[in-house]
Amino acid sequence: MIIIKNGKVLTMAGQSYDCACVAIDQGKIIALKEWIEPSAEDEVIDAMGMIVMPGLIDAHCHLGMFEDGIGFEGADGNEATQAITPQLRAIDGINPLDKSFREAYEAGVTTVMTGPGSVNVIGGQFAVIKTYGKRIDHMILKSPAALKISFGENPKKGHGEKGRMPVTRMGIAALLRETLTKAVDYRAKQQAAMQDGKHFDTDLGMEAIMPVLKGEIPLKAHVHRADDMFTALRIAKEFDLKITLDHVTEGHLVVDELAGENVPLIVGPSFGGRGKFEIKEKTFETPGVLSNAGFKVAIVTDHPVIPLYNLINCAAFAIRSGMDEDAALKAITITPAEIMGVSDRVGSLEVGKDADIVIFDGPVFDIMTKTQYVLIDGKIIYRRRP
């Protein structure tokens, strides 16, 4: 058993402790209280003067899909040969040995939602994974976790330049509607065949959309501009589907119009330059404006656009630009866990949850603060050496 003692514990579950202990056994948190007496057999981590909190979570990135430091050889995030590819699965393209994984967990990022890029109108299935391991099959927390769809400049450029649909935003919406309509028809024919005991030819692309139609996972919509956000919402309503809006670069401009939509907003990346027209309104104020208006907001890096080790810095800049500090902490812990449907396992320090824990040697958002320990599934995977 591992006992973390004497730390300031931020549980992200409504209660925090100025000085408390966390007991871990068989990968789970088994106790959390002001004092736990260690036995002689226990491994003890003395966190005196340190912050103990849940591992950080990024709800939108492409970790392992676009490998660090190389080009085509490690670029496995966009099957840009056609615009509709729902059958693609992130877990078939992730390289866990990419050094970005190590950099992520050493910075305290223990869980991510990763998947295809945004060139295709339907890009494939995202997965929620832990950031430590050698084999992706042993790192999966949830797969599939969402179906990626994209609006705006990326699919227009990726396919329009090759002389095929979509060339316009109308084309993007039309392709998405057409595919979802085919999926509805496919499900009806499949159900009829099953009832009649007849053979039915399986279509892997249509099968990948079935969890979305059943409400088991959401559409994950790449949207920067306000008009693209509302097109995504319009289509989701037409087919009665769950959806998250990802990036939401112009979200602060249309807070009043988003009110009442009850849709999770996954905001970022806010670092970096404005490399294309649709992100001309990019600002660190967006997460705070949306959070202060009552929306459920997660902050993300979109790695490798912004390296994952900067996740905590993205939240810090959001605080500096007006976001409440507690909301920013939640935006990189429990809120993304809730949005991704894995809050029963990760995102907060509670008895029964996975022991994914990071220990910092100073205030969470201080640029000089260093990671001292990281645990995933109760295993110490990183400890800073003197």
N, C-alpha and C positions, 0 to 999 in steps of 0.2 A: 504494500500500500504506500502511496505517496501522500505526505501531509505538507501543504503550503501554509506556513504560519506567519503571523505578525504583519500581514500586508493590509493596505487599504484596499478593500474589495468593492469593486463596482460590478454589481450583479447584472445590471440592465433588466432587472425583473421587479423594479419598484422599490427595492430596499438596498442600501449600501451600508458598508461598515467601515469605520475608521481603523479598526484593527480586528481581524478575524482570521479564521483558518478554513481551508478547503481540504477535504479528504477525498482521495481518488483510489478506486480499485476496479480492476478489470475494465479499464477504459471509460468508466463512468464516474460522475460526482456522486459520492455516497453520503456526504455530510458537508454542511456549511454553517458554521456558527462561530461565536466569539472565541471559544477555546476548544481545541481537541487535543487530548493528551496522546502524544505519539508513543508507540511501543518501540522496543529495541530493534524490531525487525523493519520498521517503517523507514522509508527514505524521506528525509525532511529537507524542505526548501525554506530557508529563512528569508522572508520578503520584507523584513523591517525597513521602513522608509520607502517602500516601493508600491506601485499600483498593480493590483491583480484584477484582470478583467477577461471577458470572453474573447476568444480569437476574433480578429477582424474578418469581415465578409464583404466581398464585392459581387454585386448582383448582375453585372454585365461586363464581361471581358472575353478575350480570345486566347487565354493562357494555353500554351501547348499547341495551338493551331497555327500560329505564326512565330516560328522559333527565333530566338535572339541571335543577332549577329550574322545571319545568312539570308539569302534571297529566295529564289525559286525553290531551292532544295527543301526548305523548311516552311514554305507557304502552303498550308493545307486548309485554309479557311474558306475559300471561295471556289466552288465548282462552276466557273463562269461560262461553261459551254452551253448552258441553257438557263432560262430565267426562272424556271419552276423546278425545284429539287427538294421536296419535303422529305424524301426518303433518306437523305444524308443524316448521319448520326455523329455528333461531336466525338463520342467515345472512340470512333474509328479513325480519328485524325489527330488525337492528342498525343504528344510525346512528353511523358512525365519526366524524362531525363533532361529536358531543356533547363538550362541554368536559371531561368526566370522563376521556376518553382522554388528553388532554394532561396533566391532573393526575396520572394514573396513571404515565405514562412519565417525567414529571419527578421522580417519587418513586422511580424505578428499577424499576417494574413493567413488564415487557416482554412477558409472555405470560399469557393468562387462558383459562380455560374458562368460557364464557358461554352462557346459554340461557334457556328459559322459566322462569316462576315456579312457585309450588307450589299454585296453586288447583286444578288438575286432577289427577285420579288418574294419568293419563298426559299429560304436558304437551307433549312434543315432543322434538326432537333438539338436544342441546348441540353446540357447536363449540369447538375450540381455535384461538385467533387471536392474532396479534401486536397490540400496542396502538398501533401507528403506521401511519397510512395514511388515504387519502381514500375508497377503494373497498374494501368488504369482501372482494370476490373476490380481491384481491391481498394480503390479510392473513391468509388462512386457513392454519393449520398442519395441522388435521385436522377434517374434517366428513363425516359425523357422527362425534362422539367418544363419545357416550353418549345413552341415552334416559331422560329425566326421568320419575320416578314420585314420588308424594307420599302421605304418610300423616299421620294426625292432624288437628289442628284446621283447617288451611287448606282442604283439600277439603271437610271437613264443613261449615264455615261458608260457603264459596264457593258450594256447590250446595244444601246443606240448607236455607239461608235462602230459596232459590228454589223449595222444595218438590219437589226431585227428588233422586234417589239420586246420591251417598251422604249419608246423614244420620248414619251410625254408622261406627265403625272396621270393623265386620263388612261394611258396604256397600262400603267402600274395597277391602278384600281381595277381596270377591266380584267386583267390577267388574274388578279387575286379573287375577284368575284366569280370568274369563270371556273377557277379551280375549286373553290369552296362549293359551288353549285354541283360540280361533278362529284365531289366527295359526298354531298348529301344524297345524290342519286345512287352512288355506289353503295352507301350504307343501306338504302332501301332495297336495292336489288339483292344485296348480300343477305339481308334478313329474310327476304322472300324465299331465296334459294335454300336457306337453312330450314325454314318451315316446311318446304316442299321436299326436303331431302335431296336436292339436286346439287350437282357439282357447280362450283363458282370459282372462276379464275381470280387469284389473288393479285392485287396491284400494290406493290410496296409503297408507292407514293401516296395512294389513297389511304392505305393502312396507317401511314404516319400521321395523317390528319384526323383519324378517328378519335384519339384521346382529346383533341381540341373540340370536336363536335359533341363529345360526351361530357365536356366540362371538367375533365380531369386535369388538364394543363391549359395555360393561356397561350394566346398569340403574343409574341414578344416583338413589338413594333419599333423598328428603327425610324425615329421621327425627330427632325430638328426644327423645321419650320412649323408655325402654328397651323397653317392650312393642312399640312400633312397629318398633324395630330388629329384634326377633326375628320379627315377622310378615314383614318384608321378606326376611330371611334364609330363613325357612320357604318362602316362595313361590319364591325364587330356586332353592332346592334342589329343589323339586318339578319345576321345568322345566329344571334343570341349566344355569342361567344365571350369567354373571359379574355381580357387583354391587359397588358402592361404597356405603358408608353415609355420608351427608352431614349435617352439623350435629352429631349424636351428643352432644347436650347432656347427657344422663344417662349417657354412656359410663363416666365414672369410678365410677359406682355399681354397674356390672355387669361389671367387668373380668374377674372369674372366669368368668362365663358367656360372655363373648366369646372367651375363650381357646380356641385351636384352630380358630377359624372361618376364619383366614387371609383376612381381608377388609380392604381398605384403608379407613382411617377419615379422613374429611375433616371437620375440626373447626372450628367457628365459626359465626357470629361471637360472640366472647366479650365484646366491648365493649357498652355501652349498657344500657338498663334491661330489666326482665322484663315485657314488654308483654302476655304471654299465659300461661296456666296451664302449658302444657307446657314452658316454659323456666324454671320456677321454680328449678331446680337449677343454673342457669348459673353457671359459674365459670371463671376463667383456669387453674385447676388441671387441668382435663380433658386438654389436650394432653400435659402432662407425665406425668400418671398413666398414660395409655395408651401413650405413647412409652417410658416406663421399664419397662412391662410387655412390651415387645417388638413392639408393633404398628407398622405403617407408617402414619405420621400426617402429614397435610398441614394447615396452618393457613390459614384463609380469612376473607375479609371479608363475603361474601355481598352485595357492593356491589349496590345503593345503601344497603343496611341500615347498613353501615359503609363510608365512602368508601374506595376502593382505595388511596389514598395513605397510609392507616393500616395497610397490611398489615405493614410492618416493626414497627410499634408493637404490633400484636397478638402478634407473636412475642416482642417484648421483655417484655411483661407475662406471657406464658407462662413465660419464663425466671425472672422474678421470683417466679413461683408454683411453681417447682420443676422446670421442664423443663431438660434439659441444653442448653447453648448451641449445641453442634454439631448436636444433633438439631433445635433450633429453626431454625438456618440451613438445614438440609436440608429442613425442613418448608415453606420458602418458595422452594426452588430445585429440587434434584434429585428429592426425593421426589414432589412433585406432577407433575413431568415423567414419572416412572416410572408413577405411577398413571394418568395420562392417555394413556400409550402414545406419548410424543413425546421420550423421553430420548435417542434417537439424534440429536436435533436441538438440544435446549435443556436447561437445568438445571445444566450444569457447563461449565467452561472446559477443553476438550479439542480437540486437533487434529482438524479435519474437521467440527466442530460449527458451528452458526450463531454468528456473532459478535454475540451479544446480551449486552452488558456494561454494568455500572454501576460508576462510580467515586465513592466517598465520601471526604470530606475528614477523616474521623475514624472512631472505632469504630462498627461497624455499628449497634449498638443504643443508642447515645448520642442522647438527644433533641436535642442541639445539632448533631449531624452533618448536613451538607448534601450533597445530590447535586451533583457537579461535572460529570460527563459521563454520557450515556447513549447507547449504540450499539445499534441493531437491524439485523440483517442487514448488519453491517459499516458502516453509515452513522451518522455522528454526528447524532443527532436532537435532542440537547439539550446545551448547555454553559452553565454558570453564568457570567453576566457579572459583572465586578468591580463 
